[in-house]
């Protein structure tokens, strides 16, 4: 069995390996961005808002 190595094969292998590495790095970066996302609301959450919300939930359940 003979191994035939030419420039086009080497270039295609290097390109494929680099593409896979880049995709894994990008996926890792996107995953980190999703985990660090902060929930933003239009109003501040206070104890009064929590109590009102819980009362509304109780009224819906009853």
C-alpha positions in Angstrom: 0.0 0.0 0.0 1.3 3.4 -1.0 0.4 6.7 0.6 0.0 9.5 -2.0 0.5 12.9 -0.4 0.0 16.0 -2.5 -0.5 19.6 -1.8 -4.3 19.6 -2.5 -4.9 16.7 0.0 -2.9 18.4 2.7 -4.6 21.7 2.1 -8.1 20.0 2.3 -7.2 18.2 5.5 -5.9 21.3 7.1 -8.9 23.3 6.0 -11.3 20.7 7.4 -9.5 20.5 10.8 -9.4 24.3 11.1 -13.1 24.5 10.3 -14.0 22.0 13.0 -11.8 23.9 15.6 -13.4 27.2 14.7 -16.9 25.8 15.0 -16.1 24.3 18.4 -14.7 27.6 19.6 -17.7 29.6 18.3 -20.1 27.1 19.9 -18.3 27.5 23.2 -18.4 31.3 23.0 -22.1 31.3 22.2 -22.8 29.0 25.1 -21.0 31.3 27.5 -22.9 34.3 26.2 -26.2 32.5 26.7 -25.3 31.6 30.3 -24.3 35.2 31.2 -27.4 36.9 29.9 -29.2 39.1 32.5 -32.9 39.3 32.6 -34.0 42.9 32.0 -37.4 44.1 33.1 -39.2 47.4 32.5 -40.0 47.8 36.2 -38.1 47.1 39.4 -39.2 44.0 41.3 -40.1 44.9 44.8 -41.8 43.1 47.7 -45.0 44.9 47.0 -45.0 43.6 43.4 -44.3 40.1 44.5 -47.2 40.2 47.0 -49.6 41.6 44.3 -48.4 38.9 41.8 -48.9 36.1 44.3 -52.4 37.4 45.2 -53.3 37.4 41.6 -52.1 33.9 41.1 -54.1 32.8 44.2 -57.2 34.4 42.8 -56.8 32.7 39.4 -56.3 29.3 41.1 -59.4 29.6 43.3 
